[in-house]
Amino acid sequence: MARVPLTARVRRMLEALPGSIVAAIVLPIVAKSGPVAVIAIVTAAAAMLLRRNAFLAVAAGMMAAALARYAGD
């Protein structure tokens, strides 16, 4: 990035990039996996927002997915 001037527009693009990468990874998974993935992702996002602990968010999402699959069978 040394050759690209860091204008306000470039800075906004770089700040938005992580969110777009996450969306590009998560949305196809949700589309393929259905409601179980939606439940797991929403649970993990809520845990992350409430506790700010990535390990807890992953564990909560995995537990939600497991319980949703168990309830569906």
Sequence and secondary structure as in RCSB ss.txt:
>XXXX:A:sequence
MARVPLTARVRRMLEALPGSIVAAIVLPIVAKSGPVAVIAIVTAAAAMLLRRNAFLAVAAGMMAAALARYAGD
>XXXX:A:secstr
 TTS   HHHHHHHHHHHHHHHHHHHHHHHHHHTHHHHHHHHHHHHHHHHH  HHHHHHHHHHHHHHHHHHH 
